[in-house]
Amino acid sequence: MPSPKRGRMAVVPQIVLALYLLFLLAAGWRLWGIGWRAGVKIAVALALVLPMPLLFILPGLMRQYGWSDLLIRFGLTLLICGMLCLAGGFSAARLRARRRG
């Protein structure tokens, strides 16, 4: 029978992941409203998305453990999901601006 403590601990990474993706969605929304050039917005978007996935990808690439592939895949999944959330924030803000104006 699994201990109750183990069940509670498994929820924390899911909450952190959800908060990270919600943060990127909100960041995409706010970046749309800023009057910067497109190149600067893309650079800021990359600076927001890259740190978390690189925390998993780089250790997986530097040392070859049995679970290095899992780390790399998890990092790439975070990268793709982060870019999608940021793009979702951009598109939601754009659609809202189109409805208003």
C-alpha positions in Angstrom: 0.0 0.0 0.0 1.5 3.4 -1.0 2.2 5.9 1.7 0.0 9.0 1.7 3.2 11.2 1.8 4.2 9.8 -1.6 0.9 10.9 -3.2 1.2 14.4 -2.0 4.8 14.8 -3.3 3.9 13.8 -6.8 1.5 16.8 -7.1 4.2 19.4 -6.5 6.0 18.9 -9.9 2.7 19.1 -11.7 1.8 22.4 -9.9 5.2 23.8 -10.8 4.8 22.8 -14.4 1.3 24.3 -14.6 2.5 27.6 -13.1 5.4 27.7 -15.5 3.1 27.2 -18.5 0.6 29.8 -17.2 3.4 32.2 -16.6 4.5 31.8 -20.3 0.9 32.3 -21.4 0.6 35.5 -19.5 4.1 36.6 -20.7 3.0 36.1 -24.3 -0.1 38.2 -23.6 1.9 41.0 -22.1 4.7 40.9 -24.8 2.0 41.5 -27.5 1.0 44.8 -25.9 4.5 46.2 -25.6 5.6 48.4 -28.5 9.0 46.8 -29.1 10.3 45.7 -32.5 9.6 42.1 -33.4 13.2 41.1 -33.1 13.4 42.3 -29.5 10.1 40.5 -28.7 11.5 37.3 -30.1 14.7 37.6 -28.1 12.7 38.3 -24.9 10.5 35.3 -25.6 13.5 33.0 -26.0 15.0 34.3 -22.8 11.7 33.5 -21.0 11.3 30.0 -22.5 14.8 28.6 -22.6 16.0 28.5 -19.0 13.7 25.8 -17.7 14.1 23.3 -20.5 17.9 23.8 -20.5 17.9 22.7 -16.9 16.9 19.2 -18.2 18.6 19.2 -21.6 22.1 20.2 -20.6 22.7 17.5 -17.9 21.2 14.9 -20.2 23.7 15.9 -22.9 26.8 16.3 -20.6 26.6 12.9 -18.9 25.3 9.7 -20.4 23.3 8.1 -17.6 20.6 5.4 -18.2 17.9 8.1 -18.0 19.7 10.8 -20.0 17.3 10.3 -22.9 14.4 10.9 -20.5 15.9 14.2 -19.4 16.5 15.3 -22.9 12.9 14.4 -24.0 11.4 16.1 -21.0 13.4 19.2 -21.7 12.4 19.2 -25.4 8.8 18.7 -24.4 9.0 21.7 -22.0 10.6 23.7 -24.7 7.8 22.9 -27.2 5.0 23.4 -24.7 6.6 26.7 -23.5 6.8 28.0 -27.1 3.2 27.0 -27.7 2.0 28.7 -24.5 3.9 31.9 -25.4 2.4 31.8 -28.9 -1.0 31.2 -27.4 -0.6 34.3 -25.3 0.4 36.3 -28.4 -2.6 35.0 -30.4 -5.1 35.5 -27.5 -4.0 39.1 -27.1 -4.1 39.7 -30.8 -7.6 38.3 -31.1 -8.8 40.4 -28.2 -7.2 43.6 -29.7 -8.9 42.8 -33.0 -12.3 42.5 -31.3 -11.9 45.8 -29.5 -10.6 47.8 -32.4 
